[in-house]
Amino acid sequence: MSDIAERAAKALDDPENWPAEPKEAVVRQRLLAERVRTEPLDPGSVRYVAGLDVSYGVGDTELAAAAVVLDARTLEVVDTSLVADTPSFPYISGLFAFRELPPVLRAIEGLSVAPDVFVCDGFGLAHPRRFGIASHLGVLLDAPVVGSAKSVLYGKNSMPGEERGSWTPMIAGRSELVDDTESLAAEGAEVIGRVLRTRARTKPVYVSVGHRVDLAGSADLVLRLSPKYRIPEPIRHADRLCGQYRKRHKERQERQEGSGEG
């Protein structure tokens, strides 16, 4: 078992990490949030990067978690792991980590190639308690994690220019689109992420620090990992793997239902 797999297993086995009640989960979030660290991230030194994604089945009673490792230079897939699970924690905004991280950690356990950085489809510091799923995963593994989300959970944001690579800062506060976050940042407002245009004239993504990375390096890495599409390649591949599972699961259910009717 690799070092990162051992860390994932250790995090899963610690009952304190998985409270059953939402109020206890918030307390746990606030405690673990104190452990988040920001460190310089050099995208050019990253060799292997893992994309993580979670997908729900019909009725949200089952989910699939995928971890896909890519060579950061060639963007070729070098390792994959997929886990299906039944979530035990309720679906509550701001607490998704307690519902989705157990299968994600099990998927990471199944990797044979250890990534240098994880890119998570979700937020890190761009969270009401500065502890979204990307930060939560990073603290549990003590590993570098970048958050790259497709929509906004929390934070004031303004649209960047239409060209690829343009960006604007995300500012702490309730989720709303404002005219100019650059001025707010210049005035000393708390910056919690970046709105980044990874593809010209296409919706941006929302990048934030998860753990043991910095914001500029995180945004640079996400841009490097998105040469053709809006979504970074590691997350895109993880999403595709989850989609393939959903399709097979649906076909299996239909066969079982058809057999029962016969």
C-alpha positions in Angstrom: 0.0 0.0 0.0 1.3 3.4 -1.0 1.9 6.2 1.6 -1.1 8.2 0.3 -3.3 5.1 0.4 -2.3 4.5 4.0 -3.2 8.1 4.9 -6.6 7.7 3.2 -7.2 4.5 5.2 -6.2 6.1 8.4 -8.6 9.0 7.8 -11.4 6.6 7.1 -10.8 4.6 10.2 -10.9 7.5 12.6 -14.5 7.8 13.9 -13.9 11.4 15.0 -13.7 12.4 11.3 -17.3 11.2 10.6 -19.9 12.7 13.0 -23.5 11.6 12.4 -25.2 14.9 13.2 -24.9 18.1 11.2 -24.2 20.3 14.3 -21.3 18.0 15.2 -20.0 18.2 11.6 -19.9 22.0 11.8 -17.9 21.8 15.0 -15.5 19.3 13.4 -15.2 21.6 10.3 -14.2 24.6 12.5 -11.7 22.5 14.4 -10.0 21.1 11.3 -10.1 24.4 9.4 -7.4 25.7 11.8 -5.0 23.1 10.2 -5.2 24.5 6.7 -1.9 25.7 5.4 -1.0 27.8 2.4 2.3 26.9 0.7 3.8 27.9 -2.7 2.9 25.6 -5.5 5.1 25.4 -8.6 3.0 23.9 -11.4 6.1 23.2 -13.4 7.4 20.8 -10.8 4.1 18.7 -10.7 4.5 15.4 -12.4 1.4 13.5 -11.4 -2.0 15.1 -10.7 -5.1 13.4 -9.6 -8.6 14.5 -10.5 -11.5 13.7 -8.1 -15.2 13.7 -8.8 -18.4 12.3 -7.2 -21.6 11.5 -9.1 -25.0 10.6 -7.8 -27.3 7.9 -9.1 -31.0 8.0 -9.4 -32.7 9.3 -6.2 -29.3 10.1 -4.7 -29.3 6.8 -2.9 -26.0 5.7 -4.4 -22.9 7.6 -5.5 -19.8 6.9 -7.4 -16.4 8.4 -6.6 -13.5 8.4 -9.1 -9.8 9.3 -8.8 -7.9 9.6 -12.1 -4.2 10.3 -12.1 -2.7 12.1 -15.2 0.8 12.9 -16.2 0.8 16.6 -15.7 3.1 17.2 -18.7 1.4 15.0 -21.3 -2.1 14.8 -19.7 -2.2 11.1 -20.4 -4.1 8.9 -17.9 -1.7 6.7 -15.9 -4.0 5.3 -13.2 -7.7 5.2 -12.3 -9.8 4.1 -9.3 -13.6 3.9 -9.0 -15.7 3.2 -5.9 -19.5 2.9 -5.5 -21.1 3.6 -2.2 -24.3 4.5 -0.4 -24.0 7.8 1.4 -24.8 7.9 5.2 -24.6 11.6 5.9 -27.5 13.9 4.8 -27.3 16.2 1.7 -26.6 19.6 3.4 -25.0 22.5 1.6 -21.6 23.4 3.1 -21.2 19.9 4.6 -20.8 17.8 1.4 -17.4 16.6 2.6 -19.0 14.4 5.3 -21.2 12.8 2.7 -18.7 12.5 -0.3 -15.2 12.1 1.2 -15.6 8.5 2.5 -16.0 7.1 -1.1 -13.4 9.6 -2.4 -10.9 8.3 0.2 -11.7 4.7 -0.8 -11.0 5.6 -4.4 -7.7 7.1 -3.4 -6.9 3.9 -1.6 -7.2 2.1 -4.9 -4.5 4.2 -6.7 -1.2 2.6 -7.4 0.4 5.9 -8.6 0.8 8.6 -5.9 -0.1 12.1 -7.2 1.9 15.2 -6.3 -1.3 17.3 -6.3 -5.0 16.5 -6.1 -7.5 18.7 -8.1 -11.0 18.4 -6.5 -14.3 19.3 -8.1 -15.3 21.7 -5.3 -14.1 24.5 -3.0 -11.4 24.9 -0.4 -11.2 28.3 1.3 -14.1 29.7 -0.8 -16.5 28.3 1.8 -18.5 30.0 4.6 -16.2 28.4 7.2 -13.1 28.4 4.9 -13.2 24.6 4.9 -14.8 23.2 1.7 -14.3 19.7 0.5 -10.9 20.5 -1.1 -9.5 21.8 2.2 -11.1 18.9 4.1 -9.5 16.3 1.9 -6.1 18.1 2.1 -6.1 18.2 5.9 -7.1 14.6 6.3 -4.4 13.5 3.9 -1.9 16.3 4.7 -1.5 16.6 0.9 -1.6 19.4 -1.6 -5.2 19.9 -2.9 -6.6 22.5 -5.3 -10.3 23.3 -5.5 -11.8 23.9 -9.0 -15.5 24.2 -9.0 -18.1 24.8 -11.8 -20.4 27.1 -9.8 -20.3 29.4 -6.8 -21.1 28.2 -3.3 -19.9 31.3 -1.4 -18.3 34.6 -2.2 -18.7 37.8 -4.2 -17.5 37.4 -7.7 -17.2 39.4 -10.9 -16.7 38.1 -14.5 -13.2 38.2 -15.9 -12.4 39.2 -19.5 -13.5 36.9 -22.3 -9.9 35.7 -23.2 -8.5 32.5 -21.9 -6.4 33.0 -18.7 -8.2 36.2 -17.6 -9.3 36.2 -13.9 -10.8 38.2 -11.1 -10.6 37.7 -7.4 -13.4 36.1 -5.3 -14.1 38.0 -2.1 -15.5 36.7 1.2 -19.3 37.2 1.5 -22.5 35.7 0.4 -22.6 34.5 -3.1 -23.4 37.3 -5.5 -22.2 38.7 -8.8 -20.8 42.3 -8.4 -19.3 44.7 -10.8 -15.7 44.9 -9.5 -14.0 42.6 -7.0 -10.6 43.9 -7.9 -11.3 47.2 -6.2 -12.7 45.4 -3.2 -9.5 43.3 -3.0 -7.3 46.4 -3.4 -9.2 47.9 -0.4 -8.3 45.0 1.8 -11.2 42.7 1.4 -10.5 39.0 2.1 -9.7 37.1 -1.1 -10.9 33.5 -1.0 -10.4 32.4 -4.7 -10.3 33.3 -8.3 -12.8 33.3 -11.1 -10.7 31.9 -14.0 -11.5 31.8 -17.7 -10.0 28.5 -18.9 -11.6 28.8 -22.3 -12.3 31.9 -24.3 -15.9 33.1 -24.3 -17.0 30.2 -22.1 -18.2 30.1 -18.5 -15.3 30.4 -16.0 -14.3 28.0 -13.2 -13.9 29.0 -9.6 -10.4 28.2 -8.1 -9.6 28.2 -4.4 -6.8 27.0 -2.1 -7.5 23.6 -0.6 -4.4 22.8 1.4 -0.7 23.1 1.0 -1.0 25.2 -2.2 -1.2 28.9 -2.9 -3.9 30.7 -5.0 -1.6 31.9 -7.8 0.0 28.5 -8.3 -3.4 26.8 -8.1 -4.9 29.0 -10.8 -1.8 28.5 -13.0 -2.0 24.7 -12.6 -5.8 24.6 -13.4 -5.1 26.7 -16.5 -2.3 24.3 -17.6 -4.6 21.3 -17.1 -7.4 22.9 -19.3 -5.8 23.2 -22.7 -9.0 22.5 -24.7 -12.0 22.4 -22.4 -13.4 24.5 -19.6 -13.0 21.8 -17.0 -9.4 20.7 -16.1 -8.5 17.3 -17.7 -8.1 15.4 -14.4 -11.6 16.3 -13.2 -13.0 15.8 -16.7 -11.6 12.2 -16.8 -12.9 11.5 -13.3 -16.4 12.8 -14.3 -16.3 10.6 -17.4 -15.4 7.5 -15.3 -18.3 8.2 -12.9 -20.6 8.6 -16.0 -19.6 5.2 -17.3 -20.4 3.7 -14.0 -23.8 5.4 -13.9 -24.6 4.0 -17.3 -23.6 0.5 -16.4 -25.5 0.7 -13.1 -28.6 1.9 -14.9 -28.4 -0.9 -17.5 -27.9 -3.5 -14.7 -31.0 -2.2 -12.9 -33.0 -2.3 -16.0 -32.0 -5.9 -16.7 -32.9 -6.9 -13.1 -36.2 -5.2 -13.3 -36.9 -6.9 -16.7 -35.9 -10.3 -15.3 -38.3 -9.7 -12.3 -41.2 -8.9 -14.6 -40.5 -12.1 -16.6 
